[in-house]
Amino acid sequence: MGVTAEEIDTVRSFNRFYTGMIGVLGEGLVRTPYSLTEARVIFELAQRSATEVLDLRRALDLDAGYLSRMLARFEADGLVERERAPGDARRRIVRLTPRGREVFAMLDERSVAEIRELLGGLSDADRARLLAAMRSVHDILGDRPRGDGFVLRELRPGDLGWIVERNGVLYDVECGWDRGYEALVASIVSDYVRHHDPKRENAWIAESGGERAGGVFCVRKTDDVAQLRLLHVEPEARGMGIGAALVGECVRFAAGAGYSEIMLWTTALQRPAHRIYAAAGFVLEEEEPPVERFGDVIHGQVWRKRL
């Protein structure tokens, strides 16, 4: 599917809004005489005692003539000093002067103050949403490789609603299931809260880069049998070993809680999950006859593992 005109308008509208919000389109950045590009150069020079002009140009992706004219203005204003590199007259070194360091400190202080004012006017919930959205934009459009690290943690406020939402969305997108499945997930989560036995039941969220990346529940089926439920991993986090880690944590908890067996119900459609279950020692023991469910024909399966 190609990029639509509406999608292009959305990005352009956001660009106009945000550049106006942070003052890029005004006379100067953070109420100073310096443009955004000039401030970027000053910020970059402040990160080290001296910088090769070529490295500075590459880091900021600036035209050589444009950068040269800017540095000449900075030099005339006493903000930088330039010299030829020792042993290679073709290379130029640039560094901030004490006056340049003072300008950097002023820019940095005003930038921090404006960001603090922006975030301080938001509720905790809106601040968290804004920062999460900014991280998402950076992760998707930035040139930083996505980290492969993740952690497992127990539930926090807001996780249960997220589990219902993400299961509903993912199974709609990936399996075409209707809202009946989301209703089932909601009932499972509700039962977990209403009848939770902390000694024999638990749930975990996987986090990667500070964002939720998956989850799983371990609940009581009978006095002797635990049930693994609602395993899911976010699409962008797959291939990191999160699914195996969540299943392994569930199995370890069930064994420590005194169960003699752990089981799970899935469908024939979830083949990637089957590989995770098999690697963890689960065995497919029962295949149910097909039934119409969730707007689809479902081939249920029961997998079991002795503990």
N, C-alpha and C positions, 0 to 999 in steps of 0.2 A: 504494500500500500504506500503510495507516494505521500509526500508532505502536503497538507492542505493549506489553502489560503487562510483559513481560520487559525490554524496552528501558527503560521507565520505572524499573523496579527497579534496573537497572544504573546509571543516572544517580544515583538517590537513594542507592544504596550507596556510590558514589564520593564524593558530596558529604559523607556522614557520615564516611567514612574520612579524606578530605583535610582537612576542617575540624578534626577531632580531631588530625590529624598536625601542623598548623601552630598549634594551640593556640587556635583561635577560640572553641571551646566552653568554655574554661577561665575562671578568674576574671579574667584579663587577658591582653592580647596580649604575647607574648614576656616573660612574667614581670614585668609592670608593672601599675599600677592602671588602665590605660586599655583600653577595649574596642576591638574592631576598627574600629568607626565613628569613635570618638574619635581613634584613631591616624590614620585616613585624613584627618580634618580637619586634624590637626597637620601631617601630611606635605604636604598641599595648601598650607597657609599658608606652609610653609617654602620653597616654590618661588619666592616673590616677596616683595618688601618689604612690599606692602600689597595687599589683595584686597577687592573689593566683596562684601558678604554675598550679594547676589543671584547674582553669578557663582559664588560658592562653593557655594551651594545647587544651582544648575543643574549644575555640574561633578560633584557627588557625588550628585545626584538625591535630596536629603533634604527631608523635610517642613519647612516654614518654622518652625513652632512648636518642633519638636524641635531644629532647629539653633539657634534663638534661646536655648532653655534650656541647651543645651550650651555655647554661647559665654558665656552668663552665668556658668556654673560655672567655665569657664576664666578668665574675667575676675576672679572672686572669688579664684581660686588664683594670680593673678598671671602667667598664661601668655599672655594676649592683652590688647590694648587696642582699644576701639572708639571711633569718632568719626563725626560726620556729614561727608558728602562736601562739599568746598568748592563753593559755588554751587548745591547741591541738598540741602536739609535732609532730603529723603525718602530719600536713599541713605545707607547706612552703610558705612564702611570698617573693616576689621579687620586687625590685624597681630600677629605674635608679638612678645612682649617678649623681652629677653635671657634671662629665665628660661624662656620658651617655647622659645627656640632651644636651650637646654640640654636640655630634655626631648626635643625633636626629635632632637638628636644622640645621646641615650641610646637612643631607640627605633630609630634607624637603625643604630646600632652593634650592638644586640642582634639586630635582624632579620638583618643581614649575618652575624653569628656563627652564628645558628641555621641559615641557609641553607647556610653553609660546612660546618657539621657534618653536615647532611643529605646534601649532595653528596659530602662527603669520605668518607662511609662506603660509597660505591658504587664499583664497578669502572669503568674508563674506558668500557667498552661499555655498562653499565647507565646511566651518567650521560648518555651521548650519546642513548640511547633515551628517557630521561626528558625531557631538554630538547627533543628533537624532538617528543615527544608534547605537551608544553606549548605549543610553538610552533603545532602543528596545532590545538589547542583554541582558542588565541587567534585564529588566522587564520580559523577557521570561525565562531566565535561572536562575535568582536570586531567593533567598528565601524570598524576601520582598513581603508581600501581596500587591496586586494592590489596590491603593486608589480608593474609590468610589466617590470622589469629582469631580465636573466639573463646568465650567463657560460657559455662553453664551456671545458672543461678536459680534460686527458688522464686516463687511468684511475688510480684509487687503490685500495688494498686494500679489499675489500668490494664494489666496483662490479660485478664479474663475477657474483657471486651475486645481486645486486640485479637485474641485467639479465635473468637467467634467470627469477627470480621474477616480475618485473613483466610480462614478455612472456607468461608462462604465465597469470597472473591476467587480464590485459587481453584476451587473445584468447579466453579462456574466457567472460568477461563480455560482450564486445562481438561476438564471432563464434560463440560456442558450440563452439569447437574443444576437442578432448579433450587429454589429457596427452601425446599423441604429438607435438603441436607444441612443448610445453615440453621434451620430450626432444630434439627437433631443435635448439632454441635452445641447450640444454646442450652438444650435440655441436659446434655451431658455435663456441661460446665455448671449449670444450676444445681444439679444433683450433687456434684462434687462439693460445692460450697455448703449446701444444706446438710449433707450427711458426712462431712469430712472427718476422718479419723486420722489425726496426724501421725500416729504410730504405725499405721498400716497403709497410708495413702500419701502421695506427694506428686508434685508437678515441677517442671523445669522449663526455663526459657533460655535459649541460646542467644548470646549477644556477640556481634562482630562490629568493631569500629564504633561501639557505643549504641548501635541500633539492634533492635530485635531481629533475629534471623531464623527462629524456629521454636518449636515447643513440643512437649509430650506430657502425658499424664500416666500415672500408675495408680490404679484404683482396686478396691476389693471386689472380686467376683464372687468368691465363696470364702469360707474360713481358710481353705487350703490353696486357693487359686487366685492369683493377681491377674489384672487385665491391663495391658498397655493400650492407651487410647490417644487419639488425636495427634499422632506424630505428623509434623509437617516441617518443611524447610523452605525458606523463601527462595525463589528461583535464582536470584543473583548470588546466593550463598551456597548453592549446591556445588558439590565437588570438593568441599573443604573438610569433609569428614564429620560434619555436624550431625547428620542423621544417625551415623554409627555411634557417636558419642552420647546422643540422647537415649538411644535404645540401650546402650551399655549401662548408663546411669539408672535407667528404669529396672533393668535386670538386677543390678547390684542392690538396689533398694529393696526389691521384692525378696531377694534371698535373705537380706539382713532383717527383714520384717517377719520372717518365719514362714513364708509361703513355700509350698513344696513344688509349685508349678506356676508358670506365667503363660497366659494365652493372649491372642489378639484376633480381632476380626478385620479383614480387609477385603478387597475385591481383586479379581483377576486382572483388572486394568492397571493396578499399581505395581508394575513390574520393577521399577527402580527400588521401591521399598522392599520388594521380595528379596532382592539381593542383600540388602542390609539385614533383614531378619534371618536369612539363611546363614550369613556370616556370623551372626550372634548366637547361632545354635538352635534357632527355631526350626520346627519341622511342619510342613503342610500336612494336616491330618484330616481335613474335611473340606469338601467342595460342595456347596449348596446348589440346588437347582436354580436356574435363572428366574428372577422375579422383576416386575416393573416397579422401579423405585427411583425417586429423585428425577423423574422425567427421562429415565434411561432403563435399559435392561441390565440388571446387576447380577454378576456371578460372584456370590459371596464365598469367602474362604476363611477357615479357622486354622491358625498356626499355634503351636504349643512348644514349650521348652521346659524340661524338668530342671529343678533347682537343687 
